Amino acid sequence: MTTASADLRPANAETIYRIGRSDLPLSCPMPDMALWNSHPKVYLPIETSGKATCPYCGARFELTD
């Protein structure tokens, strides 16, 4: 494993992810997640309701600010 990939968090490891406006636009998996064991990237609309669920893995996202 390279140093760069060691800094990535595992994809789909949590059930709820709390994100800030600096993380927008929201995609699952997120840019700081390892992609080798994940699903295709999908962009999720979270700006209006403050919540979104990934249709692939079921991860839930909450906008905190």
PyMOL Python script that loads the backbone (N, CA, C, O; Angstrom):
from pymol import cmd

cmd.read_pdbstr("""\
ATOM      1  N   MET A   1       0.844  -1.165   0.000  1.00  0.00           N
ATOM      2  CA  MET A   1       0.000   0.000   0.000  1.00  0.00           C
ATOM      3  C   MET A   1       0.892   1.231   0.000  1.00  0.00           C
ATOM      4  O   MET A   1       1.852   1.310   0.767  1.00  0.00           O
ATOM      5  N   THR A   2       0.575   2.185  -0.857  1.00  0.00           N
ATOM      6  CA  THR A   2       1.371   3.400  -0.918  1.00  0.00           C
ATOM      7  C   THR A   2       0.946   4.363   0.169  1.00  0.00           C
ATOM      8  O   THR A   2      -0.126   4.213   0.754  1.00  0.00           O
ATOM      9  N   THR A   3       1.774   5.341   0.439  1.00  0.00           N
ATOM     10  CA  THR A   3       1.455   6.343   1.463  1.00  0.00           C
ATOM     11  C   THR A   3       0.174   7.080   1.127  1.00  0.00           C
ATOM     12  O   THR A   3      -0.641   7.328   2.015  1.00  0.00           O
ATOM     13  N   ALA A   4      -0.023   7.433  -0.127  1.00  0.00           N
ATOM     14  CA  ALA A   4      -1.225   8.164  -0.534  1.00  0.00           C
ATOM     15  C   ALA A   4      -2.478   7.350  -0.259  1.00  0.00           C
ATOM     16  O   ALA A   4      -3.455   7.891   0.260  1.00  0.00           O
ATOM     17  N   SER A   5      -2.477   6.070  -0.592  1.00  0.00           N
ATOM     18  CA  SER A   5      -3.666   5.254  -0.356  1.00  0.00           C
ATOM     19  C   SER A   5      -3.843   4.936   1.127  1.00  0.00           C
ATOM     20  O   SER A   5      -4.961   4.655   1.559  1.00  0.00           O
ATOM     21  N   ALA A   6      -2.792   4.972   1.897  1.00  0.00           N
ATOM     22  CA  ALA A   6      -2.910   4.727   3.336  1.00  0.00           C
ATOM     23  C   ALA A   6      -3.631   5.873   4.028  1.00  0.00           C
ATOM     24  O   ALA A   6      -4.182   5.687   5.113  1.00  0.00           O
ATOM     25  N   ASP A   7      -3.636   7.063   3.415  1.00  0.00           N
ATOM     26  CA  ASP A   7      -4.309   8.216   3.992  1.00  0.00           C
ATOM     27  C   ASP A   7      -5.802   8.243   3.697  1.00  0.00           C
ATOM     28  O   ASP A   7      -6.520   9.067   4.264  1.00  0.00           O
ATOM     29  N   LEU A   8      -6.285   7.372   2.831  1.00  0.00           N
ATOM     30  CA  LEU A   8      -7.698   7.340   2.471  1.00  0.00           C
ATOM     31  C   LEU A   8      -8.491   6.527   3.477  1.00  0.00           C
ATOM     32  O   LEU A   8      -8.028   5.492   3.954  1.00  0.00           O
ATOM     33  N   ARG A   9      -9.689   6.998   3.797  1.00  0.00           N
ATOM     34  CA  ARG A   9     -10.528   6.201   4.693  1.00  0.00           C
ATOM     35  C   ARG A   9     -11.293   5.177   3.876  1.00  0.00           C
ATOM     36  O   ARG A   9     -11.525   5.390   2.685  1.00  0.00           O
ATOM     37  N   PRO A  10     -11.688   4.073   4.486  1.00  0.00           N
ATOM     38  CA  PRO A  10     -12.398   3.025   3.749  1.00  0.00           C
ATOM     39  C   PRO A  10     -13.758   3.523   3.271  1.00  0.00           C
ATOM     40  O   PRO A  10     -14.444   4.253   3.987  1.00  0.00           O
ATOM     41  N   ALA A  11     -14.141   3.133   2.078  1.00  0.00           N
ATOM     42  CA  ALA A  11     -15.456   3.488   1.555  1.00  0.00           C
ATOM     43  C   ALA A  11     -16.528   2.637   2.229  1.00  0.00           C
ATOM     44  O   ALA A  11     -16.293   1.474   2.557  1.00  0.00           O
ATOM     45  N   ASN A  12     -17.668   3.207   2.426  1.00  0.00           N
ATOM     46  CA  ASN A  12     -18.845   2.506   2.955  1.00  0.00           C
ATOM     47  C   ASN A  12     -18.591   1.876   4.318  1.00  0.00           C
ATOM     48  O   ASN A  12     -19.179   0.842   4.635  1.00  0.00           O
ATOM     49  N   ALA A  13     -17.734   2.472   5.122  1.00  0.00           N
ATOM     50  CA  ALA A  13     -17.397   1.908   6.426  1.00  0.00           C
ATOM     51  C   ALA A  13     -18.337   2.382   7.520  1.00  0.00           C
ATOM     52  O   ALA A  13     -18.419   1.758   8.578  1.00  0.00           O
ATOM     53  N   GLU A  14     -19.035   3.459   7.284  1.00  0.00           N
ATOM     54  CA  GLU A  14     -19.946   3.998   8.282  1.00  0.00           C
ATOM     55  C   GLU A  14     -21.360   3.997   7.730  1.00  0.00           C
ATOM     56  O   GLU A  14     -21.565   3.851   6.526  1.00  0.00           O
ATOM     57  N   THR A  15     -22.328   4.160   8.611  1.00  0.00           N
ATOM     58  CA  THR A  15     -23.711   4.225   8.190  1.00  0.00           C
ATOM     59  C   THR A  15     -24.146   5.665   7.983  1.00  0.00           C
ATOM     60  O   THR A  15     -24.884   5.960   7.043  1.00  0.00           O
ATOM     61  N   ILE A  16     -23.696   6.566   8.853  1.00  0.00           N
ATOM     62  CA  ILE A  16     -24.042   7.979   8.749  1.00  0.00           C
ATOM     63  C   ILE A  16     -22.766   8.806   8.673  1.00  0.00           C
ATOM     64  O   ILE A  16     -21.865   8.658   9.498  1.00  0.00           O
ATOM     65  N   TYR A  17     -22.704   9.670   7.680  1.00  0.00           N
ATOM     66  CA  TYR A  17     -21.579  10.579   7.516  1.00  0.00           C
ATOM     67  C   TYR A  17     -22.095  11.997   7.709  1.00  0.00           C
ATOM     68  O   TYR A  17     -23.084  12.386   7.087  1.00  0.00           O
ATOM     69  N   ARG A  18     -21.444  12.763   8.556  1.00  0.00           N
ATOM     70  CA  ARG A  18     -21.804  14.164   8.754  1.00  0.00           C
ATOM     71  C   ARG A  18     -20.814  15.007   7.965  1.00  0.00           C
ATOM     72  O   ARG A  18     -19.601  14.912   8.152  1.00  0.00           O
ATOM     73  N   ILE A  19     -21.361  15.834   7.077  1.00  0.00           N
ATOM     74  CA  ILE A  19     -20.518  16.625   6.202  1.00  0.00           C
ATOM     75  C   ILE A  19     -20.847  18.107   6.339  1.00  0.00           C
ATOM     76  O   ILE A  19     -21.928  18.475   6.800  1.00  0.00           O
ATOM     77  N   GLY A  20     -19.912  18.943   5.938  1.00  0.00           N
ATOM     78  CA  GLY A  20     -20.114  20.383   5.941  1.00  0.00           C
ATOM     79  C   GLY A  20     -20.266  20.900   4.524  1.00  0.00           C
ATOM     80  O   GLY A  20     -20.065  20.161   3.560  1.00  0.00           O
ATOM     81  N   ARG A  21     -20.616  22.158   4.399  1.00  0.00           N
ATOM     82  CA  ARG A  21     -20.794  22.778   3.074  1.00  0.00           C
ATOM     83  C   ARG A  21     -19.497  22.757   2.263  1.00  0.00           C
ATOM     84  O   ARG A  21     -19.535  22.795   1.034  1.00  0.00           O
ATOM     85  N   SER A  22     -18.357  22.697   2.940  1.00  0.00           N
ATOM     86  CA  SER A  22     -17.084  22.636   2.213  1.00  0.00           C
ATOM     87  C   SER A  22     -16.910  21.300   1.481  1.00  0.00           C
ATOM     88  O   SER A  22     -16.043  21.188   0.614  1.00  0.00           O
ATOM     89  N   ASP A  23     -17.721  20.284   1.814  1.00  0.00           N
ATOM     90  CA  ASP A  23     -17.662  18.973   1.166  1.00  0.00           C
ATOM     91  C   ASP A  23     -18.542  18.886  -0.082  1.00  0.00           C
ATOM     92  O   ASP A  23     -18.549  17.859  -0.761  1.00  0.00           O
ATOM     93  N   LEU A  24     -19.283  19.955  -0.388  1.00  0.00           N
ATOM     94  CA  LEU A  24     -20.197  19.942  -1.529  1.00  0.00           C
ATOM     95  C   LEU A  24     -19.439  20.222  -2.817  1.00  0.00           C
ATOM     96  O   LEU A  24     -18.455  20.959  -2.762  1.00  0.00           O
ATOM     97  N   PRO A  25     -19.823  19.693  -3.964  1.00  0.00           N
ATOM     98  CA  PRO A  25     -20.960  18.816  -4.142  1.00  0.00           C
ATOM     99  C   PRO A  25     -20.688  17.437  -3.537  1.00  0.00           C
ATOM    100  O   PRO A  25     -19.556  16.953  -3.543  1.00  0.00           O
ATOM    101  N   LEU A  26     -21.722  16.831  -3.028  1.00  0.00           N
ATOM    102  CA  LEU A  26     -21.606  15.547  -2.334  1.00  0.00           C
ATOM    103  C   LEU A  26     -21.646  14.394  -3.321  1.00  0.00           C
ATOM    104  O   LEU A  26     -22.525  14.315  -4.179  1.00  0.00           O
ATOM    105  N   SER A  27     -20.680  13.509  -3.183  1.00  0.00           N
ATOM    106  CA  SER A  27     -20.693  12.282  -3.972  1.00  0.00           C
ATOM    107  C   SER A  27     -20.413  11.110  -3.040  1.00  0.00           C
ATOM    108  O   SER A  27     -19.768  11.256  -2.001  1.00  0.00           O
ATOM    109  N   CYS A  28     -20.907   9.960  -3.434  1.00  0.00           N
ATOM    110  CA  CYS A  28     -20.612   8.730  -2.705  1.00  0.00           C
ATOM    111  C   CYS A  28     -20.027   7.766  -3.719  1.00  0.00           C
ATOM    112  O   CYS A  28     -20.665   7.504  -4.739  1.00  0.00           O
ATOM    113  N   PRO A  29     -18.843   7.229  -3.482  1.00  0.00           N
ATOM    114  CA  PRO A  29     -17.971   7.497  -2.351  1.00  0.00           C
ATOM    115  C   PRO A  29     -17.388   8.906  -2.432  1.00  0.00           C
ATOM    116  O   PRO A  29     -17.280   9.493  -3.509  1.00  0.00           O
ATOM    117  N   MET A  30     -17.015   9.430  -1.266  1.00  0.00           N
ATOM    118  CA  MET A  30     -16.454  10.768  -1.184  1.00  0.00           C
ATOM    119  C   MET A  30     -14.998  10.749  -1.668  1.00  0.00           C
ATOM    120  O   MET A  30     -14.367   9.692  -1.681  1.00  0.00           O
ATOM    121  N   PRO A  31     -14.463  11.908  -2.064  1.00  0.00           N
ATOM    122  CA  PRO A  31     -13.097  11.952  -2.616  1.00  0.00           C
ATOM    123  C   PRO A  31     -12.007  11.420  -1.684  1.00  0.00           C
ATOM    124  O   PRO A  31     -10.963  10.973  -2.160  1.00  0.00           O
ATOM    125  N   ASP A  32     -12.227  11.459  -0.369  1.00  0.00           N
ATOM    126  CA  ASP A  32     -11.191  10.980   0.547  1.00  0.00           C
ATOM    127  C   ASP A  32     -11.343   9.503   0.902  1.00  0.00           C
ATOM    128  O   ASP A  32     -10.719   9.026   1.850  1.00  0.00           O
ATOM    129  N   MET A  33     -12.171   8.775   0.145  1.00  0.00           N
ATOM    130  CA  MET A  33     -12.381   7.350   0.381  1.00  0.00           C
ATOM    131  C   MET A  33     -11.649   6.527  -0.675  1.00  0.00           C
ATOM    132  O   MET A  33     -11.520   6.939  -1.828  1.00  0.00           O
ATOM    133  N   ALA A  34     -11.179   5.369  -0.260  1.00  0.00           N
ATOM    134  CA  ALA A  34     -10.566   4.435  -1.199  1.00  0.00           C
ATOM    135  C   ALA A  34     -11.640   3.930  -2.162  1.00  0.00           C
ATOM    136  O   ALA A  34     -12.747   3.599  -1.737  1.00  0.00           O
ATOM    137  N   LEU A  35     -11.324   3.870  -3.432  1.00  0.00           N
ATOM    138  CA  LEU A  35     -12.340   3.494  -4.424  1.00  0.00           C
ATOM    139  C   LEU A  35     -12.252   2.046  -4.885  1.00  0.00           C
ATOM    140  O   LEU A  35     -13.173   1.556  -5.538  1.00  0.00           O
ATOM    141  N   TRP A  36     -11.191   1.367  -4.568  1.00  0.00           N
ATOM    142  CA  TRP A  36     -10.979   0.038  -5.123  1.00  0.00           C
ATOM    143  C   TRP A  36     -12.061  -0.961  -4.728  1.00  0.00           C
ATOM    144  O   TRP A  36     -12.292  -1.927  -5.455  1.00  0.00           O
ATOM    145  N   ASN A  37     -12.726  -0.757  -3.603  1.00  0.00           N
ATOM    146  CA  ASN A  37     -13.729  -1.728  -3.162  1.00  0.00           C
ATOM    147  C   ASN A  37     -15.110  -1.089  -3.055  1.00  0.00           C
ATOM    148  O   ASN A  37     -15.929  -1.514  -2.240  1.00  0.00           O
ATOM    149  N   SER A  38     -15.366  -0.090  -3.855  1.00  0.00           N
ATOM    150  CA  SER A  38     -16.610   0.643  -3.736  1.00  0.00           C
ATOM    151  C   SER A  38     -17.438   0.548  -5.012  1.00  0.00           C
ATOM    152  O   SER A  38     -17.060  -0.124  -5.971  1.00  0.00           O
ATOM    153  N   HIS A  39     -18.564   1.230  -4.999  1.00  0.00           N
ATOM    154  CA  HIS A  39     -19.469   1.271  -6.147  1.00  0.00           C
ATOM    155  C   HIS A  39     -19.145   2.475  -7.031  1.00  0.00           C
ATOM    156  O   HIS A  39     -18.305   3.292  -6.655  1.00  0.00           O
ATOM    157  N   PRO A  40     -19.782   2.606  -8.186  1.00  0.00           N
ATOM    158  CA  PRO A  40     -19.551   3.780  -9.033  1.00  0.00           C
ATOM    159  C   PRO A  40     -19.929   5.071  -8.303  1.00  0.00           C
ATOM    160  O   PRO A  40     -20.828   5.079  -7.462  1.00  0.00           O
ATOM    161  N   LYS A  41     -19.239   6.146  -8.632  1.00  0.00           N
ATOM    162  CA  LYS A  41     -19.513   7.434  -7.992  1.00  0.00           C
ATOM    163  C   LYS A  41     -20.890   7.942  -8.407  1.00  0.00           C
ATOM    164  O   LYS A  41     -21.256   7.902  -9.582  1.00  0.00           O
ATOM    165  N   VAL A  42     -21.637   8.416  -7.429  1.00  0.00           N
ATOM    166  CA  VAL A  42     -22.944   9.009  -7.671  1.00  0.00           C
ATOM    167  C   VAL A  42     -23.004  10.320  -6.892  1.00  0.00           C
ATOM    168  O   VAL A  42     -22.576  10.383  -5.740  1.00  0.00           O
ATOM    169  N   TYR A  43     -23.537  11.366  -7.527  1.00  0.00           N
ATOM    170  CA  TYR A  43     -23.697  12.656  -6.844  1.00  0.00           C
ATOM    171  C   TYR A  43     -25.059  12.696  -6.179  1.00  0.00           C
ATOM    172  O   TYR A  43     -26.063  12.295  -6.769  1.00  0.00           O
ATOM    173  N   LEU A  44     -25.087  13.183  -4.944  1.00  0.00           N
ATOM    174  CA  LEU A  44     -26.310  13.172  -4.144  1.00  0.00           C
ATOM    175  C   LEU A  44     -26.780  14.591  -3.848  1.00  0.00           C
ATOM    176  O   LEU A  44     -25.985  15.414  -3.394  1.00  0.00           O
ATOM    177  N   PRO A  45     -28.058  14.897  -4.095  1.00  0.00           N
ATOM    178  CA  PRO A  45     -28.598  16.212  -3.781  1.00  0.00           C
ATOM    179  C   PRO A  45     -28.894  16.320  -2.285  1.00  0.00           C
ATOM    180  O   PRO A  45     -29.781  15.635  -1.776  1.00  0.00           O
ATOM    181  N   ILE A  46     -28.167  17.161  -1.595  1.00  0.00           N
ATOM    182  CA  ILE A  46     -28.329  17.283  -0.145  1.00  0.00           C
ATOM    183  C   ILE A  46     -28.613  18.729   0.271  1.00  0.00           C
ATOM    184  O   ILE A  46     -29.010  18.980   1.408  1.00  0.00           O
ATOM    185  N   GLU A  47     -28.413  19.668  -0.638  1.00  0.00           N
ATOM    186  CA  GLU A  47     -28.503  21.082  -0.290  1.00  0.00           C
ATOM    187  C   GLU A  47     -29.885  21.490   0.228  1.00  0.00           C
ATOM    188  O   GLU A  47     -29.958  22.286   1.164  1.00  0.00           O
ATOM    189  N   THR A  48     -30.953  20.993  -0.326  1.00  0.00           N
ATOM    190  CA  THR A  48     -32.300  21.424   0.046  1.00  0.00           C
ATOM    191  C   THR A  48     -32.764  20.856   1.380  1.00  0.00           C
ATOM    192  O   THR A  48     -33.202  21.603   2.255  1.00  0.00           O
ATOM    193  N   SER A  49     -32.671  19.546   1.539  1.00  0.00           N
ATOM    194  CA  SER A  49     -33.210  18.902   2.742  1.00  0.00           C
ATOM    195  C   SER A  49     -32.189  18.738   3.853  1.00  0.00           C
ATOM    196  O   SER A  49     -32.560  18.581   5.016  1.00  0.00           O
ATOM    197  N   GLY A  50     -30.891  18.772   3.508  1.00  0.00           N
ATOM    198  CA  GLY A  50     -29.849  18.556   4.509  1.00  0.00           C
ATOM    199  C   GLY A  50     -29.562  17.092   4.772  1.00  0.00           C
ATOM    200  O   GLY A  50     -28.749  16.758   5.633  1.00  0.00           O
ATOM    201  N   LYS A  51     -30.239  16.205   4.019  1.00  0.00           N
ATOM    202  CA  LYS A  51     -30.026  14.762   4.179  1.00  0.00           C
ATOM    203  C   LYS A  51     -30.069  14.095   2.816  1.00  0.00           C
ATOM    204  O   LYS A  51     -30.772  14.544   1.911  1.00  0.00           O
ATOM    205  N   ALA A  52     -29.305  13.015   2.682  1.00  0.00           N
ATOM    206  CA  ALA A  52     -29.299  12.240   1.442  1.00  0.00           C
ATOM    207  C   ALA A  52     -28.892  10.811   1.751  1.00  0.00           C
ATOM    208  O   ALA A  52     -28.168  10.553   2.713  1.00  0.00           O
ATOM    209  N   THR A  53     -29.363   9.884   0.928  1.00  0.00           N
ATOM    210  CA  THR A  53     -29.020   8.468   1.070  1.00  0.00           C
ATOM    211  C   THR A  53     -28.495   7.957  -0.263  1.00  0.00           C
ATOM    212  O   THR A  53     -29.088   8.207  -1.312  1.00  0.00           O
ATOM    213  N   CYS A  54     -27.387   7.245  -0.213  1.00  0.00           N
ATOM    214  CA  CYS A  54     -26.795   6.685  -1.420  1.00  0.00           C
ATOM    215  C   CYS A  54     -27.647   5.508  -1.906  1.00  0.00           C
ATOM    216  O   CYS A  54     -27.944   4.597  -1.132  1.00  0.00           O
ATOM    217  N   PRO A  55     -28.038   5.523  -3.183  1.00  0.00           N
ATOM    218  CA  PRO A  55     -28.848   4.416  -3.700  1.00  0.00           C
ATOM    219  C   PRO A  55     -28.068   3.109  -3.861  1.00  0.00           C
ATOM    220  O   PRO A  55     -28.673   2.041  -3.955  1.00  0.00           O
ATOM    221  N   TYR A  56     -26.749   3.176  -3.892  1.00  0.00           N
ATOM    222  CA  TYR A  56     -25.934   1.967  -4.040  1.00  0.00           C
ATOM    223  C   TYR A  56     -25.684   1.264  -2.713  1.00  0.00           C
ATOM    224  O   TYR A  56     -25.956   0.071  -2.578  1.00  0.00           O
ATOM    225  N   CYS A  57     -25.165   2.000  -1.735  1.00  0.00           N
ATOM    226  CA  CYS A  57     -24.717   1.350  -0.498  1.00  0.00           C
ATOM    227  C   CYS A  57     -25.576   1.678   0.719  1.00  0.00           C
ATOM    228  O   CYS A  57     -25.405   1.076   1.779  1.00  0.00           O
ATOM    229  N   GLY A  58     -26.492   2.624   0.575  1.00  0.00           N
ATOM    230  CA  GLY A  58     -27.365   2.962   1.692  1.00  0.00           C
ATOM    231  C   GLY A  58     -26.744   3.903   2.709  1.00  0.00           C
ATOM    232  O   GLY A  58     -27.363   4.189   3.734  1.00  0.00           O
ATOM    233  N   ALA A  59     -25.534   4.392   2.453  1.00  0.00           N
ATOM    234  CA  ALA A  59     -24.909   5.340   3.382  1.00  0.00           C
ATOM    235  C   ALA A  59     -25.779   6.585   3.469  1.00  0.00           C
ATOM    236  O   ALA A  59     -26.296   7.071   2.463  1.00  0.00           O
ATOM    237  N   ARG A  60     -25.933   7.090   4.685  1.00  0.00           N
ATOM    238  CA  ARG A  60     -26.730   8.300   4.889  1.00  0.00           C
ATOM    239  C   ARG A  60     -25.793   9.460   5.173  1.00  0.00           C
ATOM    240  O   ARG A  60     -24.786   9.308   5.864  1.00  0.00           O
ATOM    241  N   PHE A  61     -26.134  10.612   4.635  1.00  0.00           N
ATOM    242  CA  PHE A  61     -25.336  11.809   4.787  1.00  0.00           C
ATOM    243  C   PHE A  61     -26.194  12.897   5.408  1.00  0.00           C
ATOM    244  O   PHE A  61     -27.359  13.062   5.046  1.00  0.00           O
ATOM    245  N   GLU A  62     -25.612  13.641   6.347  1.00  0.00           N
ATOM    246  CA  GLU A  62     -26.290  14.758   6.990  1.00  0.00           C
ATOM    247  C   GLU A  62     -25.418  15.989   6.857  1.00  0.00           C
ATOM    248  O   GLU A  62     -24.219  15.946   7.131  1.00  0.00           O
ATOM    249  N   LEU A  63     -26.025  17.086   6.435  1.00  0.00           N
ATOM    250  CA  LEU A  63     -25.320  18.356   6.299  1.00  0.00           C
ATOM    251  C   LEU A  63     -25.330  19.051   7.650  1.00  0.00           C
ATOM    252  O   LEU A  63     -26.396  19.295   8.216  1.00  0.00           O
ATOM    253  N   THR A  64     -24.167  19.367   8.164  1.00  0.00           N
ATOM    254  CA  THR A  64     -24.082  19.899   9.535  1.00  0.00           C
ATOM    255  C   THR A  64     -24.043  21.406   9.616  1.00  0.00           C
ATOM    256  O   THR A  64     -24.324  21.960  10.678  1.00  0.00           O
ATOM    257  N   ASP A  65     -23.707  22.096   8.537  1.00  0.00           N
ATOM    258  CA  ASP A  65     -23.671  23.565   8.605  1.00  0.00           C
ATOM    259  C   ASP A  65     -24.194  24.200   7.355  1.00  0.00           C
ATOM    260  O   ASP A  65     -24.230  25.426   7.255  1.00  0.00           O
TER     261      ASP A  65
END
""", "prot")
cmd.dss("prot")
cmd.show_as("cartoon", "prot")
cmd.util.cbc("prot")
cmd.orient("prot")
